[in-house]
Amino acid sequence: MTEWDPEAPYNSLSSLPPQVEIETKTILKATVAARAALARLDEAARTLPDPSVLINTIPLLEAQASSEIENIVTTTDELFRWAENEAKATDPATREALRYRSALRAGFETVIERPLSAAAAAEICSRVRGHDTRYRTGSGTYIGGPHGRRVYTPPEGREVIVTKLAEWERFLHSATDLDPLVVMALTHYQFEAIHPFADANGRTGRILNVLVLVQAGLLSLPILYLSRYIIRTKQQYYDLLLAVTRDGAWQGWVLYILEGVRQTADFTLAKIDGIRALQAVVHDEMAATLPRGVDADLLAALFEQPYLRIRTVRERCRVSRPTATKWLDALVTAGVLKELHVGRDRLFVNHRLLDVLFAEDDQNGSTTSP
């Protein structure tokens, strides 16, 4: 293990793979469990009639949680309220979280067309931050701990950072003898240790985690809500990152990530089951409420975003404003939706969808509303 001093730039950070056995029996066993949970999640996502419900909602939950890790705190309600009008969100934390969602979507589109790269990471970070982002060039960047002491000082110098990111990229595409989940754990540590940007390294790294799995074919959509797990185990996350740097303790770190994938996949699968059940209920309620019965585009719109505007229904369903208004008012009267006034806007809220999305898992693994 290369000697390390938390006060000095870690320019001697070793490249991947680690010079120790990684896929031990313990890690392989945990990998099997995580892969099985991930496969169940991906199969459920593939079989949804309209996967846009997941593309629009789960990334917003991920955005809120990932931003919260960085102490950028916004309410999930604010995120969904302004999901269609990002530029109109007045709260800076909400705008930052919505940019995370946009970066995740853009990264997903990128990885479908070309492999992940250091350049893709820079594009993602630029979207997260809302402006063009370059690699760090100055000195003085460090990770602080309690009482302001330095816990870790990342590599310094643009050439050093570029070199280490190139090594990170080569490993990402050459580690074919390792399970992609293990590769994700290793590359996440390495990216955070390089810490290539002045800000948003954590959020960028968490987006890259999901994209590694999409690229490997383990996920067809970027719907693994891993930041929630990290929030719930935040101190453990940072302790295990530091243990790799200080002691080369890779097994604990990899096991932590694998358990996070397993728990998160099961949690997200429960969300999908809840959404499916609610869609069936709302379908029947619409059939009993609307004169023309169930409009498929309206039903889809109700689950693409929990908050709807009249304009959205007009455009989505290709109907006049009076028709869209009549539909939404009827659904409010029937209790299917709730109406909310925000300034001049009338918002129509699929409140039961919010209940499903906000539900937390209990100790037995099922979900309950807060």
C-alpha positions in Angstrom: 0.0 0.0 0.0 1.4 3.4 -1.0 2.2 5.6 2.0 -0.5 8.2 2.5 -0.6 11.4 4.5 -4.0 13.2 4.8 -2.3 16.6 4.8 -0.5 16.0 1.5 -2.0 15.7 -2.0 -2.4 12.0 -2.8 -0.6 12.2 -6.1 0.7 8.6 -5.6 -2.9 7.2 -5.6 -2.5 3.7 -7.1 -4.3 2.8 -10.3 -6.9 0.1 -10.5 -7.1 -2.9 -10.1 -6.1 -3.1 -6.4 -3.1 -5.4 -5.8 -5.1 -7.7 -3.6 -7.7 -10.4 -4.2 -11.0 -8.6 -4.6 -13.5 -11.3 -5.5 -13.2 -13.3 -2.4 -15.8 -15.9 -1.5 -17.6 -13.4 0.8 -17.7 -10.8 -2.0 -18.8 -13.3 -4.6 -21.7 -14.5 -2.3 -22.8 -10.9 -1.8 -22.5 -10.2 -5.6 -24.9 -13.1 -6.3 -27.5 -11.6 -4.0 -27.1 -8.1 -5.4 -27.3 -9.4 -9.0 -30.5 -11.3 -8.3 -32.2 -8.3 -6.8 -31.0 -6.1 -9.6 -32.3 -8.6 -12.2 -35.8 -8.6 -10.5 -35.8 -4.8 -10.6 -34.8 -4.7 -14.3 -37.4 -7.3 -15.3 -40.1 -5.4 -13.5 -39.1 -2.1 -15.2 -39.1 -3.8 -18.6 -42.6 -5.2 -18.2 -44.2 -1.9 -17.3 -46.6 -0.7 -20.0 -45.2 2.8 -19.7 -41.7 3.0 -18.3 -41.7 6.8 -18.4 -43.3 6.7 -14.9 -40.0 5.4 -13.7 -37.8 7.6 -15.8 -39.6 10.7 -14.5 -40.1 9.8 -10.9 -37.3 7.6 -9.6 -34.5 10.0 -10.9 -36.2 12.9 -9.0 -36.0 10.9 -5.8 -32.4 10.1 -6.5 -31.7 13.7 -7.3 -33.2 14.9 -4.0 -31.3 12.2 -2.0 -28.0 12.7 -3.8 -28.2 16.5 -3.2 -29.1 16.0 0.4 -25.8 14.1 0.9 -24.0 17.3 -0.1 -26.2 19.3 2.4 -28.3 20.7 -0.5 -31.7 20.2 1.1 -34.9 20.6 -0.8 -38.3 18.9 -0.3 -39.4 16.2 -2.7 -42.7 18.1 -3.0 -40.9 21.1 -4.4 -39.0 18.9 -6.9 -42.1 17.3 -8.3 -43.9 20.6 -8.3 -41.3 22.2 -10.6 -40.2 19.1 -12.5 -41.8 20.4 -15.8 -40.6 24.0 -15.2 -37.1 23.7 -13.9 -36.2 27.3 -14.8 -39.2 28.7 -12.7 -38.1 27.0 -9.5 -37.2 29.8 -7.1 -35.5 27.8 -4.5 -31.7 27.3 -5.3 -31.6 23.8 -3.7 -34.5 22.7 -5.9 -32.8 24.0 -9.0 -29.6 22.1 -8.1 -31.5 18.9 -7.5 -33.4 19.3 -10.8 -30.1 19.8 -12.6 -29.0 16.5 -11.1 -32.0 14.8 -12.7 -31.2 16.4 -16.0 -27.6 15.3 -15.8 -28.7 11.7 -15.0 -31.0 11.7 -18.1 -28.3 13.2 -20.3 -25.8 10.7 -19.0 -28.2 7.8 -19.8 -28.6 9.1 -23.3 -24.8 9.3 -23.7 -24.1 5.8 -22.5 -26.5 4.4 -25.0 -24.5 5.9 -27.8 -20.9 5.6 -26.6 -18.9 4.2 -23.6 -18.4 6.0 -20.4 -15.3 8.2 -20.3 -13.6 11.0 -18.4 -15.1 13.4 -20.9 -18.6 12.1 -20.1 -17.9 12.6 -16.4 -17.0 16.2 -17.1 -20.2 16.7 -19.2 -22.2 15.2 -16.3 -20.5 17.5 -13.7 -21.1 20.5 -15.9 -24.8 19.7 -16.1 -25.0 19.1 -12.3 -23.3 22.5 -11.6 -25.2 24.4 -14.4 -22.1 25.7 -16.2 -19.0 24.4 -18.0 -16.7 22.6 -15.6 -13.0 21.9 -16.0 -10.6 19.8 -14.0 -9.1 21.4 -10.9 -5.9 23.3 -11.5 -5.2 25.0 -8.2 -4.1 23.8 -4.7 -5.9 23.7 -1.4 -8.7 21.3 -2.1 -9.2 18.8 0.8 -11.9 16.8 2.5 -12.6 18.0 6.0 -13.6 16.0 9.0 -14.7 16.9 12.6 -13.3 20.1 14.0 -12.0 21.3 10.6 -9.2 18.8 10.4 -8.1 17.4 7.0 -9.2 13.8 6.4 -8.1 13.5 2.9 -6.3 15.6 0.3 -6.9 14.5 -3.3 -4.2 14.6 -6.1 -3.2 18.0 -7.4 -2.1 19.3 -10.7 -4.1 19.1 -14.0 -1.7 16.7 -15.6 -1.9 14.4 -12.6 -5.6 14.5 -12.6 -5.9 13.9 -16.3 -3.5 10.9 -16.1 -5.4 9.3 -13.2 -8.7 9.8 -14.9 -7.3 8.2 -18.0 -6.2 5.2 -15.9 -9.7 5.1 -14.3 -11.3 5.1 -17.8 -9.0 2.3 -19.0 -9.8 0.1 -16.0 -13.5 0.8 -16.5 -13.4 -0.7 -19.9 -10.8 -3.4 -19.5 -11.9 -5.1 -16.2 -13.9 -7.8 -18.0 -12.8 -10.5 -15.6 -14.6 -8.8 -12.7 -18.3 -8.6 -12.1 -19.7 -5.2 -13.2 -21.0 -4.6 -9.6 -17.5 -5.0 -8.3 -16.2 -2.7 -11.0 -18.8 -0.1 -10.0 -17.6 -0.2 -6.4 -13.9 0.0 -7.4 -14.4 2.8 -9.9 -16.6 4.8 -7.5 -13.9 4.8 -4.9 -11.3 5.8 -7.5 -13.3 8.6 -8.9 -14.0 10.1 -5.5 -10.3 9.7 -4.5 -9.2 11.5 -7.7 -11.8 14.2 -6.9 -11.2 15.8 -10.3 -13.6 18.8 -10.0 -13.8 21.7 -7.7 -17.4 20.8 -6.8 -20.0 18.1 -7.4 -17.7 15.2 -7.4 -20.0 13.2 -5.2 -23.1 13.8 -7.2 -21.2 13.1 -10.5 -19.8 9.9 -9.0 -23.3 8.7 -8.0 -24.6 9.3 -11.5 -21.7 7.4 -12.9 -22.6 4.4 -10.6 -25.9 3.9 -12.3 -24.5 4.5 -15.8 -21.8 1.8 -15.2 -24.7 -0.7 -14.6 -26.6 0.5 -17.6 -23.5 0.2 -19.8 -22.9 -3.3 -18.5 -26.5 -4.3 -19.4 -27.6 -4.9 -15.8 -30.2 -2.1 -16.0 -32.2 -1.0 -18.9 -33.2 2.3 -17.2 -31.3 4.5 -14.8 -33.7 3.8 -11.8 -31.4 2.5 -9.0 -32.1 4.9 -6.2 -28.7 4.3 -4.5 -28.3 7.7 -2.9 -31.1 6.9 -0.4 -29.0 4.1 1.0 -25.9 6.3 1.2 -27.9 8.9 3.2 -29.1 6.3 5.6 -25.5 5.1 6.1 -23.7 8.3 5.4 -21.0 8.0 8.1 -20.3 4.4 7.2 -19.9 5.5 3.5 -17.3 8.0 4.4 -15.6 5.8 6.9 -15.2 2.9 4.4 -13.9 5.3 1.7 -11.3 6.5 4.1 -10.5 2.9 5.2 -9.6 2.0 1.6 -7.2 5.0 1.4 -5.7 4.5 4.8 -5.6 0.7 5.1 -6.4 -0.8 1.7 -9.6 -2.2 3.2 -11.3 -3.0 -0.1 -13.5 -5.9 1.1 -15.5 -3.8 3.5 -16.1 -1.1 0.9 -17.1 -3.5 -1.9 -19.5 -5.4 0.5 -21.0 -2.1 1.5 -21.8 -1.2 -2.1 -23.1 -4.6 -2.9 -25.5 -4.5 0.1 -26.6 -1.1 -1.1 -27.4 -2.4 -4.5 -29.4 -5.3 -3.0 -31.4 -3.2 -0.6 -32.0 -0.4 -3.2 -33.1 -2.8 -5.9 -35.6 -4.4 -3.5 -36.9 -1.0 -2.3 -37.3 0.3 -5.9 -39.1 -3.0 -6.9 -41.6 -2.3 -4.1 -42.2 1.1 -5.6 -42.9 -0.4 -9.0 -45.4 -2.8 -7.5 -47.1 0.0 -5.7 -47.3 2.1 -8.8 -48.8 -0.8 -10.8 -51.5 -1.4 -8.2 -52.4 2.3 -8.1 -52.5 2.5 -11.9 -55.2 -0.2 -11.9 -57.2 1.6 -9.3 -57.0 4.9 -11.1 -57.9 3.3 -14.4 -61.2 2.0 -12.9 -61.9 5.4 -11.2 -61.4 7.2 -14.5 -63.7 4.8 -16.3 -66.4 5.5 -13.7 -65.8 9.3 -13.7 -65.1 10.6 -17.2 -67.8 10.8 -19.9 -65.5 9.2 -22.5 -64.1 6.7 -20.1 -60.4 6.1 -19.8 -58.2 8.2 -22.0 -54.9 6.3 -22.2 -52.8 9.4 -22.7 -54.4 11.1 -19.6 -53.8 7.9 -17.5 -50.2 7.9 -18.6 -49.8 11.6 -17.8 -51.2 11.1 -14.3 -48.2 8.8 -13.6 -45.5 10.5 -15.5 -45.6 13.4 -13.1 -47.5 13.6 -9.7 -48.2 17.3 -10.5 -50.1 18.1 -13.6 -51.0 21.4 -15.3 -53.9 22.0 -17.7 -51.4 22.9 -20.3 -49.7 19.5 -19.9 -52.9 17.6 -20.4 -53.8 19.7 -23.4 -50.5 18.9 -25.1 -50.2 15.3 -23.9 -53.8 14.3 -24.8 -54.2 16.7 -27.8 -57.4 18.2 -26.5 -58.7 21.7 -26.1 -58.2 23.6 -22.9 -61.9 23.4 -21.9 -61.8 19.6 -22.3 -58.6 19.2 -20.3 -60.0 21.4 -17.6 -63.3 19.5 -17.5 -61.4 16.2 -17.1 -59.2 17.4 -14.4 -62.0 19.1 -12.5 -64.1 15.9 -12.7 -61.2 13.9 -11.3 -60.8 16.4 -8.4 -64.5 16.1 -7.6 -64.2 12.3 -7.6 -61.2 12.4 -5.2 -58.8 10.9 -7.8 -56.7 14.1 -7.8 -56.3 17.1 -5.4 -56.1 20.7 -6.6 -53.3 23.0 -5.5 -52.9 26.7 -6.4 -49.3 28.0 -6.8 -49.4 31.6 -7.8 -51.4 31.8 -11.0 -51.0 28.1 -11.6 -53.5 25.4 -10.9 -51.8 22.2 -10.2 -53.6 18.8 -10.1 -51.9 16.4 -7.7 -51.9 12.6 -8.0 -51.6 12.5 -4.2 -51.7 8.7 -3.9 -48.8 8.4 -6.3 -46.9 10.7 -4.0 -47.8 8.4 -1.1 -46.3 5.5 -3.0 -43.1 7.4 -3.9 -42.7 8.8 -0.4 -43.3 5.5 1.4 -40.4 4.2 3.4 -39.5 0.5 3.9 -40.1 -1.0 7.4 -37.8 -3.5 9.0 -39.4 -6.4 7.2 -38.7 -4.9 3.8 -42.2 -3.8 2.9 -43.2 -0.2 2.3 -45.3 2.0 4.5 -46.4 5.6 4.0 -44.9 8.2 6.4 
